[in-house]
Amino acid sequence: MFNKVLVPLDGSDLAEAVLPYVEDIGKRCAAEVVLLQVVTTSRERTAAISPPPEKVAMGPLADSTERMTTVIHPVYREQEMASIRTEVRRTLAGVKKRLIEAGLEVRVEVLFGRPAVRIVEYAEKEGVDLLAMATHGRTGVGRWVFGSVAEKVLRATALPILLIRPPGADKHRRPSRADLKRLGSQKD
């Protein structure tokens, strides 16, 4: 049924909560499991506060420090990206080993960019049959500030998605009105 399962991870324990489900699915379907971590580059992290590159004055003739940007030499950028790839692979080695010991075929991929966009692009390009991921369960301001990668992926693809909310994710959830009423009635 599922030949290739994509598991986006972000380095958090909450994201890894999907792994027992992936292990079970992988065993039943003899699926290849791809562990994917998308690293947000400095350009994506600062995009909300920086002007587009074509509108930025470069060099010492810029009329304001707000309009200047740092240019990283391509060689150094490639070295930095290679270093990050190595570190992510080292970090995910334990997860990979665990799944291999469970009898699954596993590989690790590291991409750079905006997580939701890169996850969907990779899944569609590589012919993934199932996306399996955990949600952090953020609501309210936390969701607005950090965004919901899971929700963006869900809206951007028609691929089947297994979405898990880990038990610890509820601490990020804003209480509903019913929760607040229930808490208020318990104090009386």
Order of alpha helices (4+ residues) and beta strands (2+ residues): beta-alpha-beta-alpha-alpha-beta-alpha-beta-alpha-alpha-beta-alpha
